[in-house]
Amino acid sequence: MRDRTFLLALYFACREMMGRKEKAAHKCEPRRGAFQTALFDLRFQSRNGGINGRALIIEFAKQEDGNALLRCIRDDGTATWHRQDGKYAAFFPLHDLTHYAVETELGFRRGFYGLIAEGWDIAETTGKTARGALPNETLEVEYLVSAFSAERSGGVPSPAEEFNEMAATFARAKQMANPRELSDEELDRVRARFNELATKWRALESGETLRLEFPHPRSKLSS
């Protein structure tokens, strides 16, 4: 059985990397940083005041300079975005696509994209702003994303029993309630969805965008 501390270490390493990235972005752009909140161009909104009747449009853009851009557009027309530069342009699009696979396939309502749909800005998802600490469900999702990333690095998927044991260990370390147990079928659905999205992302040419829809947190998600 794989050492469960490896995945826990990966989780905290990812959090530390996000912190370093945020600091670097603000150093490069001291007035605004890489995080933005803006009113999205109204021509992209439908007549009923929403975007295709969905809560959130998510865009992953490959820029001409080799960097990447994540932009999230809510149904009220507001948007938050984050530019991913240098080595982060290779890591974070796949990390954020894993978030999408986990949150949609497992029906999480308050993961990363759920918070963005609620009105959180990307900068606030560090849990270190005036918005306050992240909800327990968001932390659970972040762990699952890190666990799936560790699987891909190791090349060996974990069976549900091992995966659930590691999730419970994480929850205890964070003084959280025990997470729900996932089945092998649920884990396989997430892996399949990620592989589909990652293939589409890697096939994009510079200047092209992968566009996804995320259902409203109050709507019924797939399970």
Disulfide bonds with the S-S distance in Angstrom:
none
